[in-house]
Structure formats: structure tokens, C-alpha cells
Amino acid sequence: MSDDAVSDGAGAESDSTRERLIEVTIQLLDERGNHALRLADVAREAGVAVSTIYAHFRDRTDLVAAARLVQFRAPAEVALEM
């Protein structure tokens, strides 16, 4: 197995983890609001350690910003296609 194959797999897994963290964050923001969002809850719901969140995002603010960008980009793209 080449080094490229290993890194490609790790990259896909990393992207999948990042997407899962964003999905869980959107869900928890919708359920609880920004003020009640805890990284420990995001990690638990996503099935990862809190340190994994920090491997993908600088801090809580960065995670919430990424989640909101995804959340609000999708409806805007649909509206633009109409």
C-alpha cells in the first residue's frame, strides 16, 4: 500500500469526522440554542473525544461559525437555483 493511499483514507475519514461534528452542532444548536451548546455534548453525540473537535476547529466559536455557514448556505443555494 502506498503512502498516498494511506493519506487519502485518513483525509476522507477526517472530512467525515468534520462533517459529523458540524451536523451534530447544528442539531444541538437547534435544540438548545447557542448559549447552552457545550463541546462535551457535541463530542458525546458525535462519538468522539473533545480533543477531536480541537483537531478540526480552533475553538467553540470556530465550530459554531462553521455550523452556521453550512446551515444557512444550503437554503441560500436552493433559493438561487429557483
Secondary structure, DSSP 8 states (H G I E B T S, - for coil): --HHHHHHHHHHHHHHHHHHHHHHHHHHHHHH-GGG--HHHHHHHHTS-HHHHHHH-SSHHHHHHHHHHHHHHHHHHHHHH-
